[in-house]
């Protein structure tokens, strides 16, 4: 699966098709002081344009969403199933400073 295919799936997924793994939930709980609430994460995925994407493996992608003016929310997602219903697993999540994504030209 390439990035374009994944982006099409991501644009069609419904909230019920976003399935957090136990690893995702554990990391979210550990980092909840700095993380958006789960419902806010679902809202970001469903209604916000992503700011970056990297293919990590077949069907697995590292997605960057703008969290605020200083941090991005990074979510690793994996397409689990496309038929009959689209399911995208939320594998893990963390916060990263925007400056790691944005590189200043010298």
C-alpha positions in Angstrom: 0.0 0.0 0.0 1.4 3.4 -0.9 0.8 6.8 0.7 -1.9 7.8 -1.8 -3.9 4.7 -1.1 -3.6 5.3 2.7 -4.7 8.9 2.3 -7.8 7.7 0.4 -8.6 5.3 3.2 -8.0 7.9 5.9 -10.4 10.3 4.2 -13.1 7.7 4.2 -12.7 6.2 7.6 -15.4 6.7 10.2 -14.9 7.0 14.0 -15.9 3.4 14.6 -13.2 2.3 12.1 -10.5 3.9 14.2 -9.4 1.2 16.6 -6.8 2.1 19.3 -4.5 -0.8 20.2 -3.7 -1.6 23.8 -0.2 -0.1 23.2 -1.8 3.1 22.0 -4.0 3.4 25.0 -1.2 2.6 27.4 1.1 5.3 25.8 -1.8 7.8 25.8 -2.5 7.2 29.4 1.2 7.6 30.3 1.5 10.8 28.4 -2.0 12.2 29.0 -0.6 15.3 30.7 0.7 16.5 27.4 -1.7 14.7 25.0 -5.1 15.7 23.7 -8.0 13.6 25.0 -9.0 10.6 23.0 -12.1 12.3 21.6 -9.9 15.2 20.5 -7.5 12.8 18.8 -10.4 11.2 16.9 -11.6 14.7 15.9 -8.1 15.6 14.6 -8.0 12.4 12.5 -11.4 12.9 11.1 -11.6 16.6 10.6 -8.1 18.1 10.5 -5.6 18.1 7.6 -2.5 16.2 8.5 0.9 18.1 8.2 3.1 15.1 7.4 3.2 11.4 6.6 5.9 8.8 6.4 5.5 5.2 5.3 7.0 2.9 7.9 6.0 -0.5 6.6 3.4 -2.1 4.3 0.2 -0.6 5.5 1.8 1.3 8.4 2.2 5.0 8.5 3.5 7.7 10.8 1.1 10.7 10.7 1.8 14.2 11.9 -1.0 16.5 13.1 -0.5 20.0 14.4 -1.3 19.9 18.1 -0.6 23.6 18.9 2.0 26.2 18.0 4.9 24.3 19.6 4.0 20.6 19.2 2.8 18.0 16.7 0.8 15.0 17.6 2.4 11.9 16.0 0.2 8.8 15.5 1.3 5.5 14.0 -1.6 4.0 12.1 -1.9 0.7 10.4 -4.6 -0.4 7.9 -6.1 -3.5 9.4 -9.0 -4.2 7.0 -10.6 -2.5 4.1 -13.4 -4.9 3.3 -16.3 -5.1 4.3 -15.6 -2.2 6.8 -12.5 0.0 6.8 -10.5 -0.5 10.0 -7.4 1.6 10.9 -5.5 0.6 14.0 -4.0 3.4 16.1 -0.7 1.8 17.1 0.9 4.4 19.2 1.1 8.2 19.8 3.4 10.8 21.1 4.1 14.5 21.1 7.0 16.0 19.2 8.3 19.6 18.9 7.3 21.2 15.6 10.9 22.2 15.0 11.8 18.5 14.4 9.4 18.5 11.4 10.2 22.0 10.2 13.8 22.5 9.1 15.2 26.0 8.7 17.3 26.6 5.5 20.7 27.9 6.3 
